[in-house]
Amino acid sequence: MKKLLFGMGSAALLLTALTYTFHSKASAEPKVAAPAQVSAPCTGEAYKLINGVCQEGVKVWTRSEFDNVQHYYRCYYYYKWSDGSTSQEYYNINYAGCII
């Protein structure tokens, strides 16, 4: 498998290419090369580097609070990733209510 490397200033972005190869016309099953690992920066609250692969976590809504002074809801959530780990708790402000 070939890895494509593109310079991005001081950081480098490693892109993944999937390669499909057919054995013969009689074969309906393509061979798929395993994707390359990503070594680009993995940033943002929803993203985490797991085994060299940047993954987006699943947002899990947990609770809500209504602020009687400001008249808005705080909607609390965290992220969960494929390795079972979770993020810290976050919240956003919503005037219409929360999805829980």
Contacts in CASP RR format, 6 or more apart in sequence:
PFRMAT RR
TARGET T0000
AUTHOR 0000-0000-0000
METHOD contacts of the structure
MODEL  1
MKKLLFGMGSAALLLTALTYTFHSKASAEPKVAAPAQVSAPCTGEAYKLI
NGVCQEGVKVWTRSEFDNVQHYYRCYYYYKWSDGSTSQEYYNINYAGCII
1 19 0 8 1.000
1 33 0 8 1.000
1 34 0 8 1.000
1 36 0 8 1.000
2 17 0 8 1.000
3 14 0 8 1.000
3 15 0 8 1.000
3 36 0 8 1.000
4 14 0 8 1.000
4 15 0 8 1.000
4 17 0 8 1.000
5 12 0 8 1.000
5 13 0 8 1.000
5 14 0 8 1.000
5 15 0 8 1.000
6 12 0 8 1.000
6 13 0 8 1.000
6 15 0 8 1.000
7 13 0 8 1.000
8 40 0 8 1.000
11 40 0 8 1.000
11 41 0 8 1.000
12 39 0 8 1.000
12 40 0 8 1.000
13 39 0 8 1.000
13 40 0 8 1.000
14 36 0 8 1.000
14 37 0 8 1.000
14 38 0 8 1.000
14 39 0 8 1.000
14 40 0 8 1.000
15 36 0 8 1.000
16 35 0 8 1.000
16 36 0 8 1.000
16 38 0 8 1.000
17 33 0 8 1.000
17 36 0 8 1.000
18 32 0 8 1.000
18 33 0 8 1.000
18 35 0 8 1.000
19 32 0 8 1.000
19 33 0 8 1.000
20 30 0 8 1.000
20 31 0 8 1.000
20 32 0 8 1.000
21 30 0 8 1.000
21 31 0 8 1.000
21 33 0 8 1.000
22 30 0 8 1.000
22 31 0 8 1.000
23 31 0 8 1.000
37 51 0 8 1.000
37 52 0 8 1.000
37 53 0 8 1.000
38 52 0 8 1.000
38 53 0 8 1.000
38 54 0 8 1.000
39 52 0 8 1.000
40 54 0 8 1.000
42 48 0 8 1.000
42 49 0 8 1.000
42 54 0 8 1.000
45 79 0 8 1.000
45 87 0 8 1.000
45 90 0 8 1.000
46 56 0 8 1.000
46 57 0 8 1.000
46 59 0 8 1.000
46 79 0 8 1.000
47 54 0 8 1.000
47 55 0 8 1.000
47 56 0 8 1.000
47 57 0 8 1.000
48 54 0 8 1.000
48 55 0 8 1.000
48 57 0 8 1.000
48 79 0 8 1.000
48 81 0 8 1.000
48 85 0 8 1.000
48 87 0 8 1.000
49 55 0 8 1.000
50 81 0 8 1.000
50 82 0 8 1.000
50 83 0 8 1.000
51 83 0 8 1.000
55 81 0 8 1.000
55 82 0 8 1.000
57 79 0 8 1.000
57 80 0 8 1.000
57 81 0 8 1.000
57 82 0 8 1.000
58 79 0 8 1.000
58 80 0 8 1.000
58 81 0 8 1.000
59 77 0 8 1.000
59 78 0 8 1.000
59 79 0 8 1.000
60 77 0 8 1.000
60 78 0 8 1.000
60 79 0 8 1.000
60 80 0 8 1.000
60 86 0 8 1.000
61 75 0 8 1.000
61 76 0 8 1.000
61 77 0 8 1.000
61 98 0 8 1.000
61 99 0 8 1.000
61 100 0 8 1.000
62 76 0 8 1.000
62 77 0 8 1.000
62 78 0 8 1.000
62 89 0 8 1.000
62 100 0 8 1.000
63 76 0 8 1.000
63 100 0 8 1.000
64 73 0 8 1.000
64 74 0 8 1.000
64 75 0 8 1.000
64 76 0 8 1.000
64 97 0 8 1.000
64 98 0 8 1.000
64 100 0 8 1.000
65 73 0 8 1.000
65 74 0 8 1.000
65 76 0 8 1.000
66 72 0 8 1.000
66 73 0 8 1.000
67 73 0 8 1.000
67 74 0 8 1.000
71 95 0 8 1.000
72 93 0 8 1.000
72 94 0 8 1.000
72 95 0 8 1.000
73 93 0 8 1.000
73 94 0 8 1.000
73 95 0 8 1.000
73 96 0 8 1.000
73 97 0 8 1.000
73 98 0 8 1.000
74 91 0 8 1.000
74 92 0 8 1.000
74 93 0 8 1.000
75 91 0 8 1.000
75 92 0 8 1.000
75 93 0 8 1.000
75 94 0 8 1.000
75 97 0 8 1.000
75 98 0 8 1.000
75 99 0 8 1.000
75 100 0 8 1.000
76 89 0 8 1.000
76 90 0 8 1.000
76 91 0 8 1.000
77 89 0 8 1.000
77 90 0 8 1.000
77 91 0 8 1.000
77 92 0 8 1.000
78 86 0 8 1.000
78 87 0 8 1.000
78 88 0 8 1.000
78 89 0 8 1.000
78 90 0 8 1.000
79 86 0 8 1.000
79 87 0 8 1.000
80 86 0 8 1.000
80 87 0 8 1.000
END
